[in-house]
């Protein structure tokens, strides 16, 4: 927890698409969050999803392959970001988002 509070940002390395040789990193800012608090854990997860969407780029909506590739990239990068946070609550929210959404209503 102390490591996370001191970190300026979380960097996650990845490849944008399956055929790409372009190694890039994705940044998710979490230094202003307490990842043990449900509201902040939710914000961290939203930031990871948003960063993955930006990282993976817009899908080619005209092809199923483009949509599937973008979805797979977003899922992969969000999962890597969540794993790199080492935050059990964020990981639980990522694994079971519907449970947390229902509990909040």
N, C-alpha and C positions, 0 to 999 in steps of 0.2 A: 504494500500500500504506500509506504514512504517513497519507494522508487517511482511510483506513478505520480505522486504529488510533485516530485522534483523534476519530472520530465517535461520538457517544453512541448514535445509532440511525439506521436507514435508514428514511426516510419514502417511501412509494409512494402516489401519488394514484390514485384510480380511482372508478368508479361501480359500486355494488353490483349493479345489474341493468340489463339493456338498456333498459328503459323508465323507469328512475329518473333523476330530476334531482338526486338527493342526492349531491353531490360530497363524498367523504370521503377520508381518508388511512389507510393501513395502516402500522403500525410494525413493523420487524423489528430486534431488537437484535443487533448484530454487533461491538460495540466490544471485547468480551472474547475475540474469536476471531482467529486467524491464518489468513486465508483462503487462504494458500499451502500450508497443512498439510492433508493429506487428511481427517483426523478432524474438524478444525474446519470445513472446507469442507462436509462432510457435515452437521454440526450446523447450519450456516448455511442449507443447503437445507431441512432439516427445519423450522427456524424459519420460513422463508418459506412453506412449505406449510401449516404450522399457522396462521400469521397469515392466510393466504388463506382457509383454512377458516372461521376466525372472522369475517373481514371479509365473506365472501359469505353467511354465514348458513346455516341448515339448509334443504336443498331440500324442496320439496313432494314427498314420496316417492310420493304417490298419482298423480302425473301424469308422463308422460315429459317433457313440456315443463319441468316444475320440476326434474327430475333433470338434464336437459341444460343448463338455464340455470345451475344451481349448478356443474356440472362446468366449463362454459365460463368462468364467473367465476373459479373456483379456478385454472384453467390460465392465464388472462389475468393475474391478480394475482401468481401465483407467477413467471411469466415477467418481469413488470415488476420485481419485487423482485430477481430474479437479475440482470437487465440493469443495474439501478441499483447493484449491488455492485461492478461492474467487476472481477470476480474470475474469471479464466479457468478455474480448477479447479472452482469452483462451477458455472459455465456448462456445462462439460463434463459434470459429474455430472447436471445438469438435462437436458441433451440426450440422454444415453445412460445412464439409471439402471441398466439391467440389466447393462451391462458392469461397472460399479463394484460392484454387488452380487455378481456372480460372482467378481470378483477378490478380494473380501474373505472369501470362504468357503474 
